[in-house]
Amino acid sequence: MLPLPSSPRYSFFIGSQFNYWGSLGVSLAWICLLAIASKMPAWRGAVQLLATTGRMAFTNYILESLLCTLIFYGHGLGLFSKVSRVQEVLVMVAVWMVVLVFSRLWMRRFYFGPLEWAWRSLTYREIEPLGRSSGQQLYRPAARPR
């Protein structure tokens, strides 16, 4: 027997299902909207900037973690629970600006982010080329004959 809509069990177990399944549809709609927007010529610059940043995902993840740790934890500025939501958004925008600028500048001179390069070199058990030169290709095929 199903619990009554006024009971706590209903709202916790059954009532939350509407939110759960509805959020899947909203997520898919956002994905479709961003996919369509990314194909528009007006968004080409933003897409290229995000693509550059995405090619350094491991490095940027660690960079963001280090920056936010230095900003919010005690061994840095110690601002955890001392800033408002608006200030948190401003910090987030500033961190993203640092990441976007760093990624763009780095990828102008190098093929990979520093951590991606190290990971790739460890995976292939040889030092991979890091810097750009005219004779080197950007990507190697995934499977290399040995």
C-alpha positions in Angstrom: 0.0 0.0 0.0 1.3 3.4 -0.9 1.8 6.0 1.8 -0.5 9.0 1.9 0.7 12.2 0.2 0.7 14.0 3.6 3.1 11.5 5.2 6.9 12.1 5.4 7.5 8.7 3.7 5.6 9.8 0.6 7.5 13.1 0.2 10.9 11.4 0.8 10.5 8.3 -1.3 7.7 8.8 -3.9 7.4 12.6 -4.1 11.1 13.0 -4.9 10.8 10.8 -7.9 9.1 13.7 -9.9 12.1 15.9 -9.2 14.5 13.0 -10.1 13.0 12.2 -13.5 12.2 15.8 -14.3 15.9 16.8 -13.7 17.0 14.2 -16.3 14.8 15.9 -19.0 16.1 19.4 -18.0 19.7 18.2 -18.2 19.1 16.7 -21.6 17.5 19.9 -22.8 20.6 21.9 -21.6 22.9 19.5 -23.3 21.0 19.9 -26.6 20.9 23.7 -26.3 24.6 23.9 -25.7 25.3 21.5 -28.6 23.2 23.7 -30.9 24.8 26.9 -29.7 28.3 25.5 -30.1 27.6 25.2 -33.9 26.6 28.8 -34.3 29.3 31.1 -35.8 28.7 33.7 -33.1 29.9 31.3 -30.4 33.0 30.0 -32.3 35.5 32.0 -30.2 34.0 30.9 -26.9 33.9 27.2 -28.1 37.6 27.4 -29.2 38.5 28.9 -25.8 36.7 26.2 -23.9 38.2 23.5 -26.2 41.7 24.8 -25.4 40.9 24.7 -21.8 39.4 21.2 -22.1 42.6 19.8 -23.7 44.3 20.6 -20.4 41.5 19.2 -18.2 43.8 17.4 -15.7 46.1 20.4 -15.3 43.2 22.8 -14.9 41.5 20.6 -12.4 44.6 20.6 -10.2 45.1 24.3 -10.8 41.6 25.2 -9.8 41.9 23.0 -6.7 45.2 24.7 -5.7 43.8 28.2 -6.3 40.6 27.5 -4.3 42.5 25.8 -1.5 44.8 28.8 -1.2 41.8 31.2 -1.2 39.5 29.3 1.1 41.6 27.2 3.5 43.6 28.2 6.5 47.1 27.8 4.9 46.0 30.5 2.4 43.6 33.4 2.9 41.2 31.4 5.0 38.0 32.8 3.5 35.9 29.6 3.9 32.5 30.6 5.4 33.6 34.3 5.5 32.3 35.3 2.0 28.8 35.8 0.7 27.3 33.9 -2.2 27.9 36.9 -4.5 31.6 36.9 -3.4 31.8 33.2 -4.0 30.6 33.7 -7.6 33.1 36.5 -8.1 35.9 34.2 -6.8 34.7 31.5 -9.2 34.7 33.9 -12.2 38.2 35.1 -11.2 39.5 31.5 -11.0 37.9 30.7 -14.3 39.5 33.7 -15.9 42.9 32.6 -14.6 42.3 29.1 -16.0 41.1 30.3 -19.4 44.1 32.8 -19.8 46.6 30.2 -18.6 45.3 27.5 -20.9 45.3 29.8 -23.9 48.8 31.0 -23.3 50.2 27.5 -22.5 48.6 25.9 -25.5 50.1 28.5 -27.9 53.6 27.1 -27.0 53.0 23.5 -26.1 51.0 20.5 -27.4 49.7 19.3 -24.0 49.2 20.7 -20.5 52.1 20.0 -18.1 50.2 17.2 -16.3 48.8 15.7 -19.5 52.4 15.6 -20.9 53.7 13.9 -17.8 50.8 11.4 -17.8 51.3 10.7 -21.5 55.1 10.3 -21.1 54.5 7.9 -18.2 51.9 5.9 -20.2 54.1 5.5 -23.3 57.3 5.1 -21.2 59.2 7.7 -23.2 59.5 11.4 -23.0 56.9 12.9 -25.3 57.6 16.1 -27.3 56.1 19.0 -25.3 56.9 22.1 -27.3 55.5 23.0 -30.7 57.8 22.9 -33.7 56.9 22.8 -37.4 57.8 19.2 -38.0 55.9 17.5 -35.2 52.3 16.4 -35.4 49.8 17.5 -32.8 48.4 14.1 -31.8 49.7 10.6 -32.1 47.3 7.7 -32.9 45.9 6.0 -29.9 47.4 2.6 -30.6 51.1 2.7 -31.5 52.9 -0.4 -32.8 55.8 -1.5 -30.7 
